[in-house]
Amino acid sequence: MVKYAVVPENPSKVARARGNDIRVHFKNTREAAMVLKGMRLKAAEEYLQAVLDHKRCVPFRRFNGGVGRTGQAKEWGTTQGRWPQKSVKQLINLLRNAKANAKSKGLTTGNLFITHVAVQRAQRQRRRTYRAHGRINPYMSSPSHIEFILSEKEKAVPLPTKTGNTKPKNAYSAKKKIVTLKKARSAGHKLRKTFVDKKTKAKAVAAKKVAARSKIAAKKAAVAAKKPAAK
């Protein structure tokens, strides 16, 4: 049995496809496959066909050493991109395989999304190249293991609409509402009480100040009356 990197929760609702030791460069294939993650199946097929026609590019984000720049990469928020023909053709074949598996399971291909993509390095295959002065250098290939998992997107269930005459679910919720109302009222009463207390305190302080001023004025008047009149 073929092992996948991810085990789906509901295997009956997914379609899978995997290729081992495919003779395509790992770095190019990884960059091309990562773009497809989260895409709808139809949109992914259209995108890969556009890459083959050089109308859109594959953005290179991780393995981008020495990769040229192109204006088509602006679509993906980067500057470097390529059009890896061999890798894209293999990805198209795997997506067709996954689509056929979905049809055999009775899934609706129009609702399929690419929920899982994995590209792994396979064992390098050895060849040789002949150099000057009778030397031999290794000439290795970098094949890849590629896997896709397609799944149907679950429809979101809408919340029930709230009507105007909503009743509490149980007695506990009704009691809770009453308690919160009482707390709010008591808090409001306390606020009003503190406000009134502050007001009365301010009035009392003002009255004391007025009484003290009147006393001082009366003392000054008495002192002035006792003084003899100037001749």
C-alpha atoms as an extended CHARMM CRD file, in Angstrom:
* protein
*
       231  EXT
         1         1  MET       CA              0.0000000000        0.0000000000        0.0000000000  PROA      1               0.0000000000
         2         2  VAL       CA              1.2660000000        3.4700000000       -0.9420000000  PROA      2               0.0000000000
         3         3  LYS       CA              1.9670000000        5.7080000000        2.0520000000  PROA      3               0.0000000000
         4         4  TYR       CA              1.0690000000        9.3930000000        1.9680000000  PROA      4               0.0000000000
         5         5  ALA       CA              2.5020000000       12.1750000000        4.1040000000  PROA      5               0.0000000000
         6         6  VAL       CA             -0.9870000000       13.0580000000        5.4320000000  PROA      6               0.0000000000
         7         7  VAL       CA             -3.8200000000       10.8020000000        6.5530000000  PROA      7               0.0000000000
         8         8  PRO       CA             -7.2140000000       12.3800000000        5.7020000000  PROA      8               0.0000000000
         9         9  GLU       CA             -9.9630000000       12.4700000000        8.3200000000  PROA      9               0.0000000000
        10        10  ASN       CA            -12.6090000000       11.1500000000        5.9330000000  PROA      10              0.0000000000
        11        11  PRO       CA            -10.9710000000        8.9840000000        3.2100000000  PROA      11              0.0000000000
        12        12  SER       CA            -14.2770000000        8.5120000000        1.3690000000  PROA      12              0.0000000000
        13        13  LYS       CA            -14.4400000000       12.2560000000        0.6150000000  PROA      13              0.0000000000
        14        14  VAL       CA            -10.9340000000       12.6500000000       -0.8370000000  PROA      14              0.0000000000
        15        15  ALA       CA             -9.1290000000       11.6120000000       -4.0140000000  PROA      15              0.0000000000
        16        16  ARG       CA             -5.3820000000       10.9720000000       -4.0440000000  PROA      16              0.0000000000
        17        17  ALA       CA             -2.6290000000       10.5610000000       -6.6100000000  PROA      17              0.0000000000
        18        18  ARG       CA              1.0770000000        9.8910000000       -6.1700000000  PROA      18              0.0000000000
        19        19  GLY       CA              4.1050000000        9.4080000000       -8.3760000000  PROA      19              0.0000000000
        20        20  ASN       CA              7.4350000000        7.9270000000       -7.2140000000  PROA      20              0.0000000000
        21        21  ASP       CA             10.8880000000        8.4880000000       -8.6970000000  PROA      21              0.0000000000
        22        22  ILE       CA              9.6240000000       10.7760000000      -11.4360000000  PROA      22              0.0000000000
        23        23  ARG       CA             12.4390000000       12.0500000000      -13.6540000000  PROA      23              0.0000000000
        24        24  VAL       CA             11.8610000000       15.7620000000      -13.0900000000  PROA      24              0.0000000000
        25        25  HSD       CA             14.1010000000       18.1920000000      -11.2400000000  PROA      25              0.0000000000
        26        26  PHE       CA             13.1490000000       18.4160000000       -7.5790000000  PROA      26              0.0000000000
        27        27  LYS       CA             13.6210000000       22.1720000000       -7.1890000000  PROA      27              0.0000000000
        28        28  ASN       CA             11.5560000000       23.1350000000      -10.2410000000  PROA      28              0.0000000000
        29        29  THR       CA              8.8270000000       20.6540000000       -9.3420000000  PROA      29              0.0000000000
        30        30  ARG       CA              8.6410000000       21.7990000000       -5.7320000000  PROA      30              0.0000000000
        31        31  GLU       CA              8.1810000000       25.4540000000       -6.7170000000  PROA      31              0.0000000000
        32        32  ALA       CA              5.5540000000       24.6030000000       -9.3520000000  PROA      32              0.0000000000
        33        33  ALA       CA              3.5880000000       22.3180000000       -7.0170000000  PROA      33              0.0000000000
        34        34  MET       CA              3.4990000000       24.6950000000       -4.0260000000  PROA      34              0.0000000000
        35        35  VAL       CA              1.5980000000       27.2800000000       -6.0910000000  PROA      35              0.0000000000
        36        36  LEU       CA             -1.2640000000       24.8150000000       -6.5590000000  PROA      36              0.0000000000
        37        37  LYS       CA             -1.9640000000       24.3010000000       -2.8500000000  PROA      37              0.0000000000
        38        38  GLY       CA             -5.4380000000       25.5690000000       -1.9580000000  PROA      38              0.0000000000
        39        39  MET       CA             -6.5040000000       26.0200000000       -5.5990000000  PROA      39              0.0000000000
        40        40  ARG       CA             -9.6750000000       24.6050000000       -7.0920000000  PROA      40              0.0000000000
        41        41  LEU       CA             -8.9000000000       21.6620000000       -9.3890000000  PROA      41              0.0000000000
        42        42  LYS       CA            -10.1760000000       23.4000000000      -12.5300000000  PROA      42              0.0000000000
        43        43  ALA       CA             -8.2420000000       26.5850000000      -11.7340000000  PROA      43              0.0000000000
        44        44  ALA       CA             -5.0450000000       24.5630000000      -11.1800000000  PROA      44              0.0000000000
        45        45  GLU       CA             -5.3880000000       22.8410000000      -14.5530000000  PROA      45              0.0000000000
        46        46  GLU       CA             -5.9480000000       26.1780000000      -16.3010000000  PROA      46              0.0000000000
        47        47  TYR       CA             -2.9610000000       27.7060000000      -14.5310000000  PROA      47              0.0000000000
        48        48  LEU       CA             -0.5970000000       24.8790000000      -15.5130000000  PROA      48              0.0000000000
        49        49  GLN       CA             -1.7460000000       25.0960000000      -19.1300000000  PROA      49              0.0000000000
        50        50  ALA       CA             -1.0740000000       28.8580000000      -19.0670000000  PROA      50              0.0000000000
        51        51  VAL       CA              2.4590000000       28.1450000000      -17.7790000000  PROA      51              0.0000000000
        52        52  LEU       CA              3.0330000000       25.7990000000      -20.7190000000  PROA      52              0.0000000000
        53        53  ASP       CA              1.8700000000       28.5890000000      -23.0570000000  PROA      53              0.0000000000
        54        54  HSD       CA              4.2050000000       31.0950000000      -21.2900000000  PROA      54              0.0000000000
        55        55  LYS       CA              1.2240000000       33.2890000000      -20.3540000000  PROA      55              0.0000000000
        56        56  ARG       CA              1.8260000000       32.8800000000      -16.6010000000  PROA      56              0.0000000000
        57        57  CYS       CA              4.9350000000       31.9060000000      -14.6740000000  PROA      57              0.0000000000
        58        58  VAL       CA              5.8700000000       29.7330000000      -11.6990000000  PROA      58              0.0000000000
        59        59  PRO       CA              7.1860000000       31.9280000000       -8.8670000000  PROA      59              0.0000000000
        60        60  PHE       CA             10.4760000000       30.7630000000       -7.3460000000  PROA      60              0.0000000000
        61        61  ARG       CA             10.5640000000       31.6350000000       -3.6480000000  PROA      61              0.0000000000
        62        62  ARG       CA             12.8350000000       29.0720000000       -1.9500000000  PROA      62              0.0000000000
        63        63  PHE       CA             15.1490000000       27.6920000000       -4.6390000000  PROA      63              0.0000000000
        64        64  ASN       CA             15.6710000000       31.0140000000       -6.3880000000  PROA      64              0.0000000000
        65        65  GLY       CA             19.4540000000       31.2310000000       -6.6940000000  PROA      65              0.0000000000
        66        66  GLY       CA             20.3370000000       32.4780000000      -10.1800000000  PROA      66              0.0000000000
        67        67  VAL       CA             16.6870000000       32.5450000000      -11.2900000000  PROA      67              0.0000000000
        68        68  GLY       CA             15.8860000000       35.3810000000      -13.6820000000  PROA      68              0.0000000000
        69        69  ARG       CA             13.2770000000       38.0530000000      -13.1120000000  PROA      69              0.0000000000
        70        70  THR       CA             10.0200000000       38.4170000000      -15.0200000000  PROA      70              0.0000000000
        71        71  GLY       CA              7.0480000000       40.7540000000      -14.8730000000  PROA      71              0.0000000000
        72        72  GLN       CA              4.6650000000       37.7900000000      -14.7160000000  PROA      72              0.0000000000
        73        73  ALA       CA              5.8770000000       37.0740000000      -11.1670000000  PROA      73              0.0000000000
        74        74  LYS       CA              4.1350000000       40.2390000000       -9.8850000000  PROA      74              0.0000000000
        75        75  GLU       CA              0.9340000000       38.2040000000       -9.7640000000  PROA      75              0.0000000000
        76        76  TRP       CA              2.4510000000       36.2150000000       -6.8750000000  PROA      76              0.0000000000
        77        77  GLY       CA              4.1010000000       39.1210000000       -5.0670000000  PROA      77              0.0000000000
        78        78  THR       CA              7.6590000000       38.2690000000       -6.1270000000  PROA      78              0.0000000000
        79        79  THR       CA             10.0740000000       39.0550000000       -8.9650000000  PROA      79              0.0000000000
        80        80  GLN       CA             11.6710000000       35.7090000000       -9.9140000000  PROA      80              0.0000000000
        81        81  GLY       CA              9.9210000000       33.0890000000      -11.9950000000  PROA      81              0.0000000000
        82        82  ARG       CA             10.3440000000       30.3890000000      -14.6300000000  PROA      82              0.0000000000
        83        83  TRP       CA              8.3390000000       28.1020000000      -16.9320000000  PROA      83              0.0000000000
        84        84  PRO       CA              9.4900000000       24.5240000000      -16.1090000000  PROA      84              0.0000000000
        85        85  GLN       CA              7.8760000000       22.5540000000      -18.9290000000  PROA      85              0.0000000000
        86        86  LYS       CA              8.7930000000       19.0180000000      -17.8810000000  PROA      86              0.0000000000
        87        87  SER       CA              7.7020000000       19.4860000000      -14.2470000000  PROA      87              0.0000000000
        88        88  VAL       CA              4.4190000000       21.1430000000      -15.2530000000  PROA      88              0.0000000000
        89        89  LYS       CA              3.5450000000       18.2900000000      -17.6250000000  PROA      89              0.0000000000
        90        90  GLN       CA              4.0710000000       15.7290000000      -14.8630000000  PROA      90              0.0000000000
        91        91  LEU       CA              1.9000000000       17.7600000000      -12.4750000000  PROA      91              0.0000000000
        92        92  ILE       CA             -0.8810000000       17.9040000000      -15.0790000000  PROA      92              0.0000000000
        93        93  ASN       CA             -0.7250000000       14.1120000000      -15.4660000000  PROA      93              0.0000000000
        94        94  LEU       CA             -0.9670000000       13.5750000000      -11.7040000000  PROA      94              0.0000000000
        95        95  LEU       CA             -3.9360000000       15.9570000000      -11.4200000000  PROA      95              0.0000000000
        96        96  ARG       CA             -5.7160000000       14.0520000000      -14.2040000000  PROA      96              0.0000000000
        97        97  ASN       CA             -5.0490000000       10.8340000000      -12.3300000000  PROA      97              0.0000000000
        98        98  ALA       CA             -6.4820000000       12.3100000000       -9.1100000000  PROA      98              0.0000000000
        99        99  LYS       CA             -9.5070000000       13.5870000000      -11.0460000000  PROA      99              0.0000000000
       100       100  ALA       CA            -10.1580000000       10.1060000000      -12.4530000000  PROA      100             0.0000000000
       101       101  ASN       CA             -9.8830000000        8.6490000000       -8.9440000000  PROA      101             0.0000000000
       102       102  ALA       CA            -12.4190000000       11.2050000000       -7.7090000000  PROA      102             0.0000000000
       103       103  LYS       CA            -14.8750000000       10.2530000000      -10.4700000000  PROA      103             0.0000000000
       104       104  SER       CA            -14.5320000000        6.5680000000       -9.6050000000  PROA      104             0.0000000000
       105       105  LYS       CA            -15.3800000000        7.4320000000       -5.9770000000  PROA      105             0.0000000000
       106       106  GLY       CA            -18.4430000000        9.3920000000       -7.0500000000  PROA      106             0.0000000000
       107       107  LEU       CA            -17.1300000000       12.7980000000       -5.9660000000  PROA      107             0.0000000000
       108       108  THR       CA            -18.1350000000       16.0260000000       -7.7030000000  PROA      108             0.0000000000
       109       109  THR       CA            -15.0340000000       17.2140000000       -9.5610000000  PROA      109             0.0000000000
       110       110  GLY       CA            -16.3040000000       20.8020000000       -9.6860000000  PROA      110             0.0000000000
       111       111  ASN       CA            -16.1220000000       21.0540000000       -5.8790000000  PROA      111             0.0000000000
       112       112  LEU       CA            -12.6340000000       19.5870000000       -5.5040000000  PROA      112             0.0000000000
       113       113  PHE       CA             -9.8010000000       21.6180000000       -3.9800000000  PROA      113             0.0000000000
       114       114  ILE       CA             -6.1040000000       20.7280000000       -3.7090000000  PROA      114             0.0000000000
       115       115  THR       CA             -5.7690000000       20.4630000000        0.0650000000  PROA      115             0.0000000000
       116       116  HSD       CA             -2.3930000000       18.7090000000        0.2220000000  PROA      116             0.0000000000
       117       117  VAL       CA              0.7230000000       18.8740000000       -1.9390000000  PROA      117             0.0000000000
       118       118  ALA       CA              4.0680000000       17.2390000000       -1.1780000000  PROA      118             0.0000000000
       119       119  VAL       CA              7.2230000000       17.0510000000       -3.2650000000  PROA      119             0.0000000000
       120       120  GLN       CA             10.1550000000       15.0790000000       -1.8510000000  PROA      120             0.0000000000
       121       121  ARG       CA             13.6340000000       14.3000000000       -3.0830000000  PROA      121             0.0000000000
       122       122  ALA       CA             13.9750000000       10.7870000000       -4.4900000000  PROA      122             0.0000000000
       123       123  GLN       CA             17.1800000000        8.7590000000       -4.6710000000  PROA      123             0.0000000000
       124       124  ARG       CA             19.5620000000       10.3760000000       -7.1030000000  PROA      124             0.0000000000
       125       125  GLN       CA             20.3260000000        8.3820000000      -10.2410000000  PROA      125             0.0000000000
       126       126  ARG       CA             23.9510000000        8.0720000000      -11.2370000000  PROA      126             0.0000000000
       127       127  ARG       CA             25.4540000000        8.6940000000      -14.6540000000  PROA      127             0.0000000000
       128       128  ARG       CA             28.8750000000        9.8410000000      -15.7580000000  PROA      128             0.0000000000
       129       129  THR       CA             30.3430000000       12.5670000000      -17.9200000000  PROA      129             0.0000000000
       130       130  TYR       CA             33.7790000000       12.4770000000      -19.5050000000  PROA      130             0.0000000000
       131       131  ARG       CA             36.1810000000       15.3450000000      -18.9610000000  PROA      131             0.0000000000
       132       132  ALA       CA             39.5570000000       16.3470000000      -20.3200000000  PROA      132             0.0000000000
       133       133  HSD       CA             42.7580000000       14.4480000000      -19.6030000000  PROA      133             0.0000000000
       134       134  GLY       CA             40.9480000000       11.1270000000      -19.1760000000  PROA      134             0.0000000000
       135       135  ARG       CA             38.8970000000       12.1540000000      -16.1260000000  PROA      135             0.0000000000
       136       136  ILE       CA             35.3140000000       11.1120000000      -15.2920000000  PROA      136             0.0000000000
       137       137  ASN       CA             32.9000000000       13.2040000000      -13.2430000000  PROA      137             0.0000000000
       138       138  PRO       CA             29.5130000000       12.2400000000      -11.7880000000  PROA      138             0.0000000000
       139       139  TYR       CA             26.4520000000       13.3600000000      -13.7510000000  PROA      139             0.0000000000
       140       140  MET       CA             23.5450000000       12.8500000000      -11.3240000000  PROA      140             0.0000000000
       141       141  SER       CA             19.8240000000       13.3690000000      -11.7920000000  PROA      141             0.0000000000
       142       142  SER       CA             17.4730000000       14.7040000000       -9.0680000000  PROA      142             0.0000000000
       143       143  PRO       CA             14.1310000000       12.8560000000       -9.3480000000  PROA      143             0.0000000000
       144       144  SER       CA             11.1060000000       13.5480000000       -7.1510000000  PROA      144             0.0000000000
       145       145  HSD       CA              8.2490000000       11.9010000000       -5.2870000000  PROA      145             0.0000000000
       146       146  ILE       CA              5.0390000000       13.8950000000       -5.8460000000  PROA      146             0.0000000000
       147       147  GLU       CA              1.6620000000       13.4770000000       -4.1600000000  PROA      147             0.0000000000
       148       148  PHE       CA             -1.6870000000       15.2910000000       -4.3050000000  PROA      148             0.0000000000
       149       149  ILE       CA             -4.7910000000       15.0270000000       -2.1390000000  PROA      149             0.0000000000
       150       150  LEU       CA             -8.0410000000       16.5560000000       -3.4290000000  PROA      150             0.0000000000
       151       151  SER       CA            -11.0490000000       17.0240000000       -1.1690000000  PROA      151             0.0000000000
       152       152  GLU       CA            -14.5040000000       18.5130000000       -1.4060000000  PROA      152             0.0000000000
       153       153  LYS       CA            -14.9890000000       21.8050000000        0.3900000000  PROA      153             0.0000000000
       154       154  GLU       CA            -17.5770000000       21.5250000000        3.1360000000  PROA      154             0.0000000000
       155       155  LYS       CA            -20.4870000000       23.9310000000        2.8760000000  PROA      155             0.0000000000
       156       156  ALA       CA            -20.8580000000       26.3130000000        5.7780000000  PROA      156             0.0000000000
       157       157  VAL       CA            -24.1680000000       25.9020000000        7.6200000000  PROA      157             0.0000000000
       158       158  PRO       CA            -25.8130000000       29.3150000000        8.1910000000  PROA      158             0.0000000000
       159       159  LEU       CA            -26.7260000000       30.3430000000       11.7090000000  PROA      159             0.0000000000
       160       160  PRO       CA            -30.4500000000       30.4400000000       12.5910000000  PROA      160             0.0000000000
       161       161  THR       CA            -31.9730000000       33.8810000000       12.2050000000  PROA      161             0.0000000000
       162       162  LYS       CA            -33.0350000000       35.5850000000       15.4340000000  PROA      162             0.0000000000
       163       163  THR       CA            -36.6350000000       36.8010000000       15.6210000000  PROA      163             0.0000000000
       164       164  GLY       CA            -37.9250000000       39.7030000000       17.7350000000  PROA      164             0.0000000000
       165       165  ASN       CA            -39.9190000000       37.5660000000       20.1940000000  PROA      165             0.0000000000
       166       166  THR       CA            -37.1000000000       35.4050000000       21.4620000000  PROA      166             0.0000000000
       167       167  LYS       CA            -37.7220000000       33.5570000000       24.6830000000  PROA      167             0.0000000000
       168       168  PRO       CA            -35.0030000000       32.3730000000       27.0500000000  PROA      168             0.0000000000
       169       169  LYS       CA            -33.9380000000       28.7780000000       26.5230000000  PROA      169             0.0000000000
       170       170  ASN       CA            -34.4270000000       27.7920000000       30.1470000000  PROA      170             0.0000000000
       171       171  ALA       CA            -35.1790000000       29.1640000000       33.6020000000  PROA      171             0.0000000000
       172       172  TYR       CA            -31.4830000000       29.4760000000       34.4090000000  PROA      172             0.0000000000
       173       173  SER       CA            -30.8660000000       31.9200000000       31.5370000000  PROA      173             0.0000000000
       174       174  ALA       CA            -33.9580000000       33.9540000000       32.5720000000  PROA      174             0.0000000000
       175       175  LYS       CA            -32.6950000000       34.1740000000       36.1580000000  PROA      175             0.0000000000
       176       176  LYS       CA            -29.2700000000       35.1680000000       34.8980000000  PROA      176             0.0000000000
       177       177  LYS       CA            -30.7950000000       38.0270000000       32.9100000000  PROA      177             0.0000000000
       178       178  ILE       CA            -32.7830000000       39.2240000000       35.9450000000  PROA      178             0.0000000000
       179       179  VAL       CA            -29.6620000000       39.1460000000       38.1360000000  PROA      179             0.0000000000
       180       180  THR       CA            -27.6570000000       41.1230000000       35.5910000000  PROA      180             0.0000000000
       181       181  LEU       CA            -30.4620000000       43.7120000000       35.3420000000  PROA      181             0.0000000000
       182       182  LYS       CA            -30.5800000000       44.0430000000       39.1240000000  PROA      182             0.0000000000
       183       183  LYS       CA            -26.8120000000       44.4690000000       39.2600000000  PROA      183             0.0000000000
       184       184  ALA       CA            -26.9510000000       47.1500000000       36.6050000000  PROA      184             0.0000000000
       185       185  ARG       CA            -29.7260000000       48.9980000000       38.4490000000  PROA      185             0.0000000000
       186       186  SER       CA            -27.8940000000       48.8040000000       41.7800000000  PROA      186             0.0000000000
       187       187  ALA       CA            -24.7150000000       50.0440000000       40.1210000000  PROA      187             0.0000000000
       188       188  GLY       CA            -26.6490000000       52.9670000000       38.6310000000  PROA      188             0.0000000000
       189       189  HSD       CA            -28.2110000000       53.7400000000       42.0270000000  PROA      189             0.0000000000
       190       190  LYS       CA            -24.7890000000       53.7400000000       43.6670000000  PROA      190             0.0000000000
       191       191  LEU       CA            -23.4710000000       56.1000000000       41.0280000000  PROA      191             0.0000000000
       192       192  ARG       CA            -26.3990000000       58.4750000000       41.5190000000  PROA      192             0.0000000000
       193       193  LYS       CA            -25.9440000000       58.3190000000       45.3170000000  PROA      193             0.0000000000
       194       194  THR       CA            -22.2490000000       59.1500000000       45.1260000000  PROA      194             0.0000000000
       195       195  PHE       CA            -23.0160000000       62.0230000000       42.7660000000  PROA      195             0.0000000000
       196       196  VAL       CA            -25.6440000000       63.4380000000       45.1700000000  PROA      196             0.0000000000
       197       197  ASP       CA            -23.2530000000       63.0390000000       48.1320000000  PROA      197             0.0000000000
       198       198  LYS       CA            -20.5570000000       64.9500000000       46.3020000000  PROA      198             0.0000000000
       199       199  LYS       CA            -23.0350000000       67.6990000000       45.4560000000  PROA      199             0.0000000000
       200       200  THR       CA            -24.2160000000       68.0960000000       49.0790000000  PROA      200             0.0000000000
       201       201  LYS       CA            -20.6120000000       68.1100000000       50.3280000000  PROA      201             0.0000000000
       202       202  ALA       CA            -19.7360000000       70.8840000000       47.8840000000  PROA      202             0.0000000000
       203       203  LYS       CA            -22.7570000000       72.9260000000       49.0380000000  PROA      203             0.0000000000
       204       204  ALA       CA            -21.7890000000       72.4810000000       52.7310000000  PROA      204             0.0000000000
       205       205  VAL       CA            -18.2100000000       73.5990000000       52.0250000000  PROA      205             0.0000000000
       206       206  ALA       CA            -19.4720000000       76.6770000000       50.1640000000  PROA      206             0.0000000000
       207       207  ALA       CA            -21.8400000000       77.5610000000       53.0680000000  PROA      207             0.0000000000
       208       208  LYS       CA            -18.9620000000       77.2830000000       55.5940000000  PROA      208             0.0000000000
       209       209  LYS       CA            -16.8260000000       79.5960000000       53.4700000000  PROA      209             0.0000000000
       210       210  VAL       CA            -19.6480000000       82.1840000000       53.3010000000  PROA      210             0.0000000000
       211       211  ALA       CA            -20.1870000000       81.9980000000       57.1050000000  PROA      211             0.0000000000
       212       212  ALA       CA            -16.4650000000       82.4710000000       57.7730000000  PROA      212             0.0000000000
       213       213  ARG       CA            -16.3400000000       85.4870000000       55.4650000000  PROA      213             0.0000000000
       214       214  SER       CA            -19.3850000000       87.0600000000       57.1560000000  PROA      214             0.0000000000
       215       215  LYS       CA            -17.7730000000       86.5800000000       60.5990000000  PROA      215             0.0000000000
       216       216  ILE       CA            -14.5870000000       88.2930000000       59.4610000000  PROA      216             0.0000000000
       217       217  ALA       CA            -16.5880000000       91.1910000000       58.0310000000  PROA      217             0.0000000000
       218       218  ALA       CA            -18.5640000000       91.5910000000       61.3140000000  PROA      218             0.0000000000
       219       219  LYS       CA            -15.3190000000       91.6520000000       63.3530000000  PROA      219             0.0000000000
       220       220  LYS       CA            -13.8470000000       94.3380000000       61.0990000000  PROA      220             0.0000000000
       221       221  ALA       CA            -17.0210000000       96.4540000000       61.4660000000  PROA      221             0.0000000000
       222       222  ALA       CA            -16.9020000000       96.1830000000       65.3050000000  PROA      222             0.0000000000
       223       223  VAL       CA            -13.2500000000       97.1910000000       65.4000000000  PROA      223             0.0000000000
       224       224  ALA       CA            -13.9580000000      100.2100000000       63.1970000000  PROA      224             0.0000000000
       225       225  ALA       CA            -16.8790000000      101.3220000000       65.4320000000  PROA      225             0.0000000000
       226       226  LYS       CA            -14.7260000000      101.2610000000       68.6030000000  PROA      226             0.0000000000
       227       227  LYS       CA            -12.0500000000      103.5490000000       67.1050000000  PROA      227             0.0000000000
       228       228  PRO       CA            -12.5250000000      107.2820000000       68.0220000000  PROA      228             0.0000000000
       229       229  ALA       CA            -13.4890000000      109.5550000000       65.2110000000  PROA      229             0.0000000000
       230       230  ALA       CA            -10.6240000000      111.6420000000       63.7990000000  PROA      230             0.0000000000
       231       231  LYS       CA            -10.7480000000      115.4600000000       64.6810000000  PROA      231             0.0000000000
